[in-house]
Structure formats: structure tokens, C-alpha cells
Amino acid sequence: MIQLTTLTVTLSMARRFNASDKAVYEAWTNPELMKKWLFTQQGTNQVAKNSLREGGSWEIIDRREGVDYRAIGEYLELKPPHKLRFTFKMPQFNGLEDRITIWISMVQNSCEMTFVQEIVVPHEEGWTEDDIKRVSAEFSNESHEGWSLMFENLRKLVEIE
């Protein structure tokens, strides 16, 4: 039997939006808005729901080419409209759970969002340090790419034209 171990890689990103802090926070927490950009696209979204309280859960199910992709988590901290912390996992891939922290603040007439994801990266015992670095970089790069696409959809949703 192969024994898996893990390490944590931290991904940090920042974005500025021509929007209020309240609008950005609501896009992260209102299921009707979440389904338009968060882990999904409105056209493929099947479910977007949450219980918005510390200890409450959230869930999004996205169907693409007949396959359901389920993202779930628990809210760890809610300080509207400035801070949001939650867990994130996709059980169909593995049982590992990432942690995500969002800070939102007004800067002049715009909103700055800082995003930090603590990504739990699995690896097998016996892997070399180079193997671990390569897989860690892959997880970080893939997450960065995915979030960049989502943050562009978030921008389109919240920005004032």
C-alpha cells in the first residue's frame, strides 16, 4: 500500500475592482451570485448553496460534459464586508482540505481583494525533493490559473460600468 503524505503550499493573489467592498463580499457569500463565477459558470451550474454563519457549510456543483464537479467547505470566519475564511475541498478527487482567506478593503474609490489559499499537496513517501517541488509547483500554478479565470468573472460581475 502506498502511503501518502502532504505538505502545504501557499498561493497569494491580489485584485483591485471598481466596486464596493460590500459588493465583492456579497459575491463570495450570496449563492445567487456565487453560481455566476465561483468554481463554475452560470450555464453549467447545478447547485450553489450555503449556510452563511461560522461553522456553516457551502456547496457548489458544476456539471461539465455530463460530469458533476462538487466543491464544498465550511465557513471558519465571517467579518462582513472585510474578511472571509473557509475550507475548500473537492471530495471526488481526494479528501484533502485547503483553507482560503479573503481580505477586502476599500482603497480610494475601488476595492482591493487579497486572496490566500493554503493548498494541501499530496505526495508519496520516497519521492525526492525535486519530485515534491515539481508537484507543489504544479498544484500552485494550476490553482493560480483557475483563480485568475474566476477573478476575471468576478470582476465582470461586480464592477461598476
C-alpha positions in Angstrom: 0.0 0.0 0.0 1.3 3.4 -0.9 1.4 5.9 2.0 0.6 9.5 1.0 1.9 12.4 3.0 1.2 16.1 2.5 2.7 19.5 2.6 1.1 22.9 2.3 1.9 25.4 -0.4 0.6 29.0 0.0 -0.8 30.8 -3.0 -1.3 34.6 -2.6 -3.1 36.8 -5.2 -4.5 40.3 -5.1 -7.0 42.1 -7.3 -8.5 45.6 -7.5 -12.1 46.1 -8.5 -14.1 49.2 -9.4 -16.7 48.1 -6.9 -17.5 48.4 -3.2 -16.2 46.1 -0.5 -19.8 45.1 0.1 -20.4 44.0 -3.5 -17.3 41.8 -3.5 -18.1 40.3 -0.2 -21.6 39.5 -1.3 -20.3 37.9 -4.5 -18.4 35.5 -2.3 -21.3 34.7 0.1 -24.7 35.1 -1.8 -25.5 31.8 -3.6 -27.2 33.5 -6.5 -24.0 35.5 -7.1 -21.6 32.6 -6.3 -23.2 30.5 -9.0 -22.2 33.1 -11.6 -18.5 32.9 -11.1 -17.2 30.8 -8.1 -15.8 27.4 -9.3 -18.4 27.4 -12.0 -20.2 29.3 -14.7 -23.8 30.1 -14.6 -24.6 28.0 -17.7 -23.1 24.8 -16.1 -24.1 25.4 -12.5 -26.3 22.8 -10.9 -26.2 23.9 -7.3 -25.0 26.9 -5.3 -26.0 27.0 -1.7 -24.7 27.9 1.8 -25.4 28.3 5.4 -23.8 31.7 5.9 -22.5 31.5 9.5 -19.3 30.5 11.2 -19.4 26.7 11.2 -21.9 26.7 8.3 -21.3 25.0 5.1 -21.2 25.9 1.4 -21.5 23.8 -1.7 -21.3 24.3 -5.5 -21.9 21.6 -8.1 -20.9 22.3 -11.6 -21.8 19.9 -14.5 -19.5 19.7 -17.5 -19.8 17.2 -20.2 -22.0 15.1 -18.0 -19.7 15.0 -15.0 -20.6 16.7 -11.7 -17.7 18.6 -10.0 -18.6 19.2 -6.4 -16.8 21.9 -4.3 -17.6 22.0 -0.6 -16.4 23.6 2.6 -17.1 25.2 5.9 -17.1 28.8 6.9 -14.4 29.5 9.6 -14.7 33.2 9.9 -17.1 35.8 8.6 -16.4 39.6 9.1 -18.6 41.4 6.6 -17.5 43.0 4.4 -13.8 42.7 5.1 -12.8 39.1 5.8 -13.9 35.7 4.9 -12.2 32.4 5.8 -13.4 29.0 4.7 -12.3 25.4 3.9 -12.3 24.1 0.4 -12.3 20.5 -0.9 -13.4 18.5 -3.9 -14.2 15.1 -2.5 -14.4 13.4 -5.9 -10.6 13.9 -6.2 -9.3 13.4 -2.7 -10.2 14.0 1.0 -7.7 16.8 1.4 -8.9 20.2 2.6 -7.5 23.6 1.7 -8.0 26.8 3.6 -8.9 30.1 1.9 -8.7 33.6 3.4 -10.1 36.7 1.6 -9.4 40.2 2.8 -11.4 43.0 1.2 -10.8 46.7 1.7 -11.7 50.0 0.1 -8.7 51.9 -1.4 -9.8 55.3 -2.6 -12.7 54.6 -4.9 -12.0 51.0 -5.6 -11.9 47.7 -3.7 -8.8 45.6 -3.1 -9.2 41.9 -2.5 -6.3 39.8 -1.2 -6.7 36.1 -1.6 -4.6 33.4 0.2 -5.1 29.7 -0.4 -3.2 27.2 1.7 -3.1 24.3 -0.7 -2.6 20.8 0.8 -0.4 18.9 -1.7 -0.3 15.1 -1.5 2.9 13.2 -2.3 4.1 9.6 -1.9 6.8 8.6 0.6 10.1 8.0 -1.2 9.6 11.0 -3.6 12.7 13.1 -4.0 12.8 16.7 -3.0 12.7 17.6 -6.7 9.5 15.4 -7.2 7.9 17.3 -4.3 8.9 20.7 -5.6 7.6 19.8 -9.1 4.2 18.6 -7.8 3.9 21.6 -5.5 4.6 24.0 -8.3 2.0 22.2 -10.5 -0.7 22.5 -7.8 0.2 26.2 -7.2 0.3 27.0 -11.0 -3.0 25.2 -11.7 -4.7 26.9 -8.8 -3.4 30.3 -9.9 -4.6 29.8 -13.4 -8.1 28.7 -12.2 -8.5 31.5 -9.7 -7.3 34.1 -12.4 -10.1 33.0 -14.6 -12.6 33.1 -11.8 -11.5 36.5 -10.6 -12.0 37.9 -14.2 -15.6 36.6 -14.0 -15.9 38.2 -10.5 -14.7 41.5 -11.9 -17.3 41.4 -14.7 -20.0 40.7 -12.0 -19.1 43.4 -9.5 -17.6 46.3 -11.4 -19.5 49.4 -12.0 -19.5 50.3 -15.7 
